[in-house]
Structure formats: C-alpha cells, structure tokens
C-alpha cells in the first residue's frame, strides 16, 4: 500500500456512487507498502458510517486482478479472515480511475502487530494452514511473476549483482529445484509478512494484501512467513517463535517428511526471492515516486540469505 495517484473528494464520490456506499465523509492516503495506491475512507448511508479501503492498482498486472479478487472471495467464503472485495453496480469488483483499475474492501478491525510473540506466531501458523487448506479448492491457478524464471532472468540481467552474488543465487536456484520435486502445491499468500496481518487484543483479525498470491508450494509459503515472523534483527532464528508457528501450522495441516526436509532450503529460497524482487522494485520505481511512498532495502534480504545459509546449511 502507498500513494502514487492523488485522489480527490470527487473521485471518492464516484467510488461511493459506483459501489452504492452513500456519501463520502473523509479519506486519507496510506503510506505503507510499495506497489499500489491505497486510501482509507469513510462513507455514510442512511445515517450509518462505514470504513473502507480503496486500492488503485499501479503496477499489479491487470489481467491477474480477477484471480486475486476472486481468491479473496473464495477464502472469505471458506472462513479465512480476509476482507471480501465489494461488487459494484455493474456486478464487477473493479472500478476504473485515471485509466487504472481499483477495488474497494471493508476495513477490518485491528492494527499491524508492533511486537511479535510466540502466541501470535502460533496463531499465524494456524491461519496460514487454513489459507492453504482453503486454497486447495480454488480452481484458478496463477504463476508467481517473481518465481523461478524471474530469478534466472535476474542473474543474467541485474548489474547490481556481483559475480559472487550470482554464484550464490545460481547455487540457491539449483538447491531449490532439487528440493521442490514432488512437493504439494496450493493457493498461497506469497507475502505473509507481519505487516500483512491485523491484530486486535492480541488476536489475529485479518490477513490482507493478497497481491503476491499464486499457485505454489505450501512449504515455500510457510518458509516466507517463518523468515519474517521468527528471525531477530540479525536474522537469527528465535526458536520459541519458530516452533510455535510450526506447531500452529501443523495443528491444521501436518507437513510431510519431504516438506520438513525441504523447509530449510525454502527459507533460503525465500530470502533470495525477496532480495531479487527488492532490487527489481528499486529499479522499477526509481523513475516514478509518489507522495507517501516507501521502499525496502534489498541488502537486508541478502544478509538474511547469508545468515540462514550459515544456520541451516
């Protein structure tokens, strides 16, 4: 979430009319995130006020949006705590503003957790496993644009990478390919960092931002989540959080022996993936920066990869 396109009172009036939300009361841009423009807004209809999130998709592939939005709805119907995107008067979940697609979501209660605990990690493991279980019955499949082909392309074309970096990545790709053979796939979140979870009274209330979702290996998605939730600032594994997340996950979806063997490699793959994607994001956005935008340092993920390589082998 971020703000690249400035929206006006008139724009939100149009949004409220299109989704039959009544009158716009207020709106505010959200600075968190990287790729899309996001606003919180409040509408009033028949004397009742409601809170919403509006996302204008700046760089998300438009042809992939039906996949993402229908996945939200599928998971919501299966009891996973995600916001269900609204349908408008034309029966679509999308609206067009400034030649860009957008969508409206209910604003769910809670805030991004400021302090991660073993209990929250356990809850997150449970919710991620529910997500994966529900995702098994989602019929649409979408390949992650930041997957294997992207990693291979990056090694060939990213001038930011040294020869040592490229050797490290090529070794990581080979280890990933060997470990991935025969692993089960499902619909995955792909970006379940703690800033994509809302918490209220120490309970997870929502999983948000599914715009890195794809059809991929469940254990790889678990690895992505473990790396963000259970490492300290020096990228050392905090065993109490790590085990709590695994216990929560396996209480809903037990890992196979092959998945357990692959998990350490998938954690290193996750660090590699985010290292490369952050380089790519910096390259993409260096020519366009909006107000209240944020970016993330690729070198943090390189350091994470090196640290995990030492700890996990």
Beta strands, then each sheet from edge to edge (+ up, - down):
strand 1: 23-29
strand 2: 37-45
strand 3: 48-56
strand 4: 95-97
strand 5: 100-106
strand 6: 185-188
strand 7: 197-200
strand 8: 203-207
strand 9: 214-217
sheet 1: 1+ 2- 3+ 5- 4+
sheet 2: 6+ 9-
sheet 3: 7+ 8-
end
